[in-house]
Amino acid sequence: MSDTKIGVEFSATTAAAVTEVNKLSEAVRESTTAARNAGQEQQELGREVNATRAAKVAATDATRKAKDALEIHTLTVQKFGAKSAEATASEARLTKATEEATRAANVAAQSLERTTKSAQAAAAAEDGNLTPATKRAAAQLERMAKDAERTSGDLN
């Protein structure tokens, strides 16, 4: 027997595999970017909800002050008369408090409207599969809308 060496030559084309790996890499990159953007959108929505809550609290406080000013004015008129200097000063404070309450209510309404649109956009982007954060934001906005209606009723 003689020693014979046999060599096998192997060649493969990897171009197709490289193309598929590149496609997969791009898909992963897109998914990562989309997830990062969704996270940023959720954070922005959270900030908007917090700003809306602060505006609602300010409107409620301003409305309470206007109601207090009305009570004080009524008592002042009863005690000193409608033409008194005290009643005039009280009326000026009432007017200022009412204007501030109206301004604060308008700011809160605009903030609520803006945040509601952002929440609706986030919900639409989630294709009906709402994340827990979006569900919480929607529930908070619903409560704030009810509070805004009650506050508006207090002003009128």
HUPE-V317285 format. One record per backbone hydrogen bond with DSSP energy under -0.5 kcal/mol. CO is the residue of the C=O (numbers start at 0). NH is the residue of the N-H. E is the energy in kcal/mol with one decimal. If there is no record, write none. Layout:
CO:NH:E, CO:NH:E
This chain:
1:3:-0.6, 3:5:-0.5, 6:8:-0.5, 7:9:-0.6, 11:13:-0.7, 13:17:-2.9, 14:18:-2.2, 15:19:-2.1, 16:20:-2.6, 17:21:-2.4, 18:22:-2.2, 19:23:-2.6, 20:24:-2.6, 21:25:-2.4, 22:26:-2.4, 23:27:-2.5, 24:28:-2.4, 25:29:-2.6, 26:30:-2.4, 27:31:-2.6, 28:32:-2.4, 29:33:-2.8, 30:34:-2.6, 31:35:-2.5, 32:36:-2.7, 33:37:-2.7, 34:38:-2.3, 35:39:-2.1, 36:40:-2.5, 37:41:-2.4, 38:42:-2.2, 39:43:-2.4, 40:44:-2.6, 41:45:-2.3, 42:46:-2.3, 43:47:-2.5, 44:48:-2.5, 45:49:-2.2, 46:50:-2.4, 47:51:-2.6, 48:52:-2.5, 49:53:-2.3, 50:54:-2.3, 51:55:-2.4, 52:56:-2.4, 53:57:-2.3, 54:58:-2.3, 55:59:-2.5, 56:60:-2.5, 57:61:-2.5, 58:62:-2.3, 59:63:-2.2, 60:64:-2.2, 61:65:-2.1, 62:66:-2.5, 63:67:-2.4, 64:68:-2.5, 65:69:-2.1, 66:70:-2.2, 67:71:-2.5, 68:72:-2.5, 69:73:-2.6, 70:74:-2.4, 71:75:-2.6, 72:76:-2.8, 73:77:-2.1, 74:78:-2.2, 75:79:-3.2, 75:80:-0.6, 76:80:-1.8, 80:83:-1.2, 83:87:-1.9, 84:88:-2.4, 85:89:-2.5, 86:90:-2.5, 87:91:-1.9, 88:92:-2.0, 89:93:-2.3, 90:94:-2.6, 91:95:-2.3, 92:96:-2.5, 93:97:-2.6, 94:98:-2.5, 95:99:-2.3, 96:100:-2.3, 97:101:-2.5, 98:102:-2.6, 99:103:-2.8, 100:104:-2.4, 101:105:-2.2, 102:106:-2.4, 103:107:-2.5, 104:108:-2.4, 105:109:-2.5, 106:110:-2.4, 107:111:-2.6, 108:112:-2.4, 109:113:-2.5, 110:114:-2.6, 111:115:-2.4, 112:116:-2.1, 113:117:-1.9, 114:118:-2.6, 115:119:-2.5, 116:120:-2.2, 117:121:-2.4, 118:122:-2.6, 119:123:-2.4, 120:124:-2.2, 121:125:-1.2, 122:127:-1.2, 123:126:-1.4, 125:128:-2.1, 127:129:-1.2, 130:134:-2.4, 131:135:-2.5, 132:136:-2.3, 133:137:-2.5, 134:138:-2.3, 135:139:-2.6, 136:140:-2.5, 137:141:-2.1, 138:142:-2.1, 139:143:-2.5, 140:144:-2.3, 141:145:-1.9, 142:146:-2.3, 143:147:-2.6, 144:148:-2.1, 145:149:-2.1, 146:150:-2.7, 147:151:-2.6, 148:152:-2.1, 149:153:-1.6, 150:154:-1.6, 151:155:-1.4
